[in-house]
């Protein structure tokens, strides 16, 4: 079975819903792709997704593996450094949200 693929902007919207609106902080997914310097504990993770996921357009499909891979450097940095615990917890919640979104898509056979 192939890994489900979701348009990147739709994926961000679903992840935001899983993260109680804290990922995008009221922005649309397309707006979040262009913004730098976002506040909050999810900001570094969102920046990693925007910078490292290999998409050329917001509607380009992405897989779970691409998202998790993009967060890898941040995860390693958080494990190696004395990082704000809230940022570490936000990254952990985001990784669980990625699993939840893609598990739901697989169950719906998207």
C-alpha atoms as one frame of an Amber mdcrd trajectory, in Angstrom:
protein
   0.000   0.000   0.000   1.391   3.386  -0.980   1.669   6.168   1.522  -1.196
   8.660   1.146  -0.358  11.984  -0.479  -2.069  15.230   0.459  -1.715  18.664
  -1.104   0.755  20.565   1.088  -1.657  23.395   1.880  -4.432  20.942   2.782
  -1.992  19.000   4.911  -1.024  22.158   6.817  -4.697  22.937   7.410  -5.313
  19.431   8.773  -2.213  19.610  10.954  -3.347  22.981  12.278  -6.700  21.460
  13.236  -4.889  18.616  15.028  -2.745  21.202  16.874  -5.758  23.241  18.064
  -5.020  26.105  15.675  -1.585  26.753  17.178   0.406  25.783  14.085  -0.926
  28.443  11.717  -2.217  30.829  14.414  -5.182  32.037  12.361  -3.392  32.274
   9.022  -4.372  30.386   5.918  -1.911  27.676   4.882  -0.929  29.694   1.796
  -0.234  32.795   3.902   1.860  30.770   6.352   4.086  29.613   3.497   5.204
  33.192   2.866   5.555  34.447   6.442   8.784  34.380   8.424   9.289  35.142
  12.087   6.098  33.566  13.395   5.567  33.563  17.159   4.878  30.541  19.309
   6.334  27.114  20.009   5.292  25.699  16.625   7.098  28.424  14.644  10.448
  26.615  14.219   8.692  23.423  13.094   6.463  25.259  10.635   9.525  27.017
   9.213  11.268  23.642   8.769   8.247  22.245   6.935   8.057  25.248   4.639
  11.803  25.270   3.978  12.532  21.545   3.748   9.476  19.840   2.244  10.200
  19.511  -1.485   7.211  21.379  -2.923   7.116  24.005  -5.638   3.461  24.957
  -5.214   1.152  24.916  -2.166  -1.093  22.340  -3.833   1.694  19.863  -4.547
   1.076  16.503  -2.825   3.340  15.430   0.036   3.738  12.215   2.004   4.095
  11.571   5.712   7.716  10.580   5.153   8.527  13.905   3.487   7.087  15.826
   6.435   8.805  13.736   9.095  12.084  13.881   7.184  11.841  17.690   6.980
  11.505  17.880  10.770  14.490  15.571  11.376  17.155  18.285  11.728  14.993
  20.223  14.178  14.302  17.095  16.186  18.013  16.303  16.426  18.829  19.879
  17.439  16.138  19.841  20.130  17.496  16.571  21.515  21.087  17.848  21.573
  20.519  21.335  22.994  18.962  22.854  26.049  15.776  23.887  24.269  12.617
  25.461  25.618  10.524  22.486  26.796   7.401  23.978  25.210   9.069  23.928
  21.778  10.087  20.306  22.280   6.532  19.377  23.313   5.128  21.267  20.309
   7.385  19.296  17.968   6.278  16.035  19.590   2.604  17.061  19.207   3.196
  17.975  15.569   4.783  14.591  14.846   1.776  12.872  16.449  -0.516  15.126
  14.388   1.268  14.075  11.180   0.650  10.449  12.104  -3.015  11.138  12.894
  -3.635  13.023   9.637  -2.005  10.400   7.443  -3.524   7.476   9.363  -6.965
   9.021   8.785  -6.190   9.447   5.076  -5.049   5.836   4.810  -8.250   4.698
   6.499 -10.245   6.714   3.941  -7.968   5.443   1.145  -7.019   8.955  -0.072
